[in-house]
């Protein structure tokens, strides 16, 4: 699963990398993104603007928005089989913007690891989104991150990883393409282009959201 990540790119660099407008009154750097928060995405409904959707998919047909607490990830292998995900996969896809994510390695104690690109660059995780309306008219737009099998870098840490798209594949994910073509994009990202390292337990709490979380903590291995 992918349960925590970061996205702290500066406004002008977001335009340089993703070619979307940033509403600076809303956007802020996030070092410890967590489920339930409104986070930066690019939807296939609007390719020109950075939007902020709630992490945790609430299907449009759901009677209770609390279902989103359980639907933060969607497995690529079964996404077309699950009623909560299949319609969104076919027509409501998004890019979830990130510059690194966290996984916890099990052992004598759970150790948080940060996984990012070798060069520290930002990237997009494949996502799906939906729009839910309450009986009194409240509208919530939400998303889930798609996960796939781990690559060789992540396998010793966790048995899943987010489906990271290459920059060349991002327009394909947001475009109108057959389901099988889209599924073919949801593969493990090349391990030789990524790096992982332990970080401090600060990341364990979503209340902690500062650059300090990004720093390696090699003493965590002791």
N, C-alpha and C positions, 0 to 999 in steps of 0.2 A: 504494500500500500504506500501511498504518498500522503503523509499527514501533516507535513510542515515544509515550508520553503521560504525563500526570500526574493525580493525584487526591489532593488535600491538604485536603479539607474537614474541619472539626472535627466531633467525634462528634455533638454536639447538633444541628449544622446538617445532618448526614446524615439524622437523623430528620425534621427540618423539611422537607427537600426530597424525600426518597424514602420516608419512613414505614417504615423497617426498623430492627430492633434491631442495635446494634453491640456486638460482643464486644471491649471495650476492651483486653483482654489480647492480642488478635491484631492489631487494626487499628493502623496508623500511617500518617501522611502520607507520600505517595510523590510525588516531583517528577520522577522519571525512570523510569517503569515500562518494563520491557523483557521480551521473550519469555523464557520459562522461569521467570519469577517467579510466585508466588502472589499474585493481585490481586483487588480487590473487585468482586463481581458480585452481581446479584439474579437468581435462576433462576426459571423458571416452575414449578418443583417446590416452592419455598418462597418466597412473596412477602413474608414478614415478617422475614426475617433476612438480614443482610449475610454472604455467604459468600466464601471465598477459593479460587479455582480457578487452576490453572496456565495461563499464557498459551501456547498452542500446542496445537491440538486433537489428541487421541489418540483415534481412533475405537475403539469398543468391540471391534471385530473385529480390530484390528491386532495383529500378532505382536511388533512392536518399538515401544516408546514413543518412540523417537527420531524417529518420523515427525512428532511434534508440532513439531519444530524447523522444519519446512517448512510447517506449516499454521497460521500465525498469523493469516492473513486468508482470507476467502472472498468471491469476487466475487459481487455480487448478481445479475448478469446470467446466471451459469452455475451458481448454487448448487444448483438442482434436477437438474443434469446430472452432478454430481460425486459418486461413491460415498462419498467421505469426509465430505460435507456434507449430502446430501439428507435422510437420516433425522433428523439432528439438527435441521435446519430445520423439519421437519414436527412434531416433538414435543418438542424440547429447546432452547428459546430462552432468552436471558438479556439483561439490561441490563449493559453494561460501563460502570462509573461513571468519570467524568472531569471535569476542569475545564480541559483544554487538551491539544492533541497537537502533535507536532513532525513536520516534513517537511524534507527537504534539497533545496534548489534547486541544480540543476547549472549549472555555468559554468566560469570559469577556476579556481575552487575551489568545493567544495560548501559552501553556507551553510545552517546550520540555522535554521529559522523555527519560531516558536511560533504556533499558531492557537487562538483561544479566542473566547468570546462577548464582545460589546462591553462588557457589564456585568460580565464576569468570573465569571458564574454557572456552576454545575456543570450537567452534562448527561449523558445516557445514550447510548452507542453501541449499535447493534443487534449482538447476538452470538448464537452457538450454542454448546452445550456437550455434553460426553459423559462417560461414566464407563467407565474401563478397569480391568480386573483382571489382575494378573500371575499366572503359574502358582503362585506361592507365597502368593497372597492379598493382595498390596499393591493398594490402590485409589487411582487417580489420577483426579481430576475436573479437566477442562481445558476451555478455551474458545478460540474464534476470533472476531475482529472482522470484521464484514461491511463491505465497501467498495463504493463506487459511483463514478459520474463526479464530477469536481470541480465546484464552483461557480465563479463568476467571480472570487472572492477567492483561491481556491486554484489555479486553472488556471495562472497564471504560475509557480507554485512546483512543482506536482506534478500528475500525470495521474490520481490517485486521491484519494479522501478517505473517511474512515469514514462509514458511514450513521448519521447522528445523528437521533435520534427527538425529536419535540416532546414536551413533558410530557403533552399530551393523548393522544398515540399510544402512550406507554409501556405502559399497560394492554392495549391492543389487541395489541401485540407479544407480551406474555406470555400472552394469552388463547387460547382455542380458536377460531381463525378460519381460513377457507379460504386455501389457499396463495396465490391471486392477491391476496387482500386484504392478506396479509402482504408480498408482493412490492411492492405499491403504496406501502408505507411506506418502502421503501429507496431514497430519492431524495436528491439533493444538498440540504443544508440551506441556507436562504436566505443569500446572501452578505452582504446588508445588515445582518445580525444578528451578523456575525463580524468579527474583526480579526486581522491577522497582522503579525508583526514579527520581525526577526532576533534570535537569541540567541547566546550565546558557545559556543565549541566544547566547553565542559564537558559538554554533553548527549551528546557523541559516545561517552562511556564510561558504561556502566551503573553503574560503581563510584561515579560522582558522583551523589549524590542529596540535594541541599540546595536551599533556596529561591533560592540564587544563580543557579540554572539558569533561573529564570523571568524574570530581568531582561532588558530590551531591551539589545541590543549593537549600536548603530547603526554603530560603527566596523567592524563585520564587513562592511559594504558597501564599504569602501574597497579 
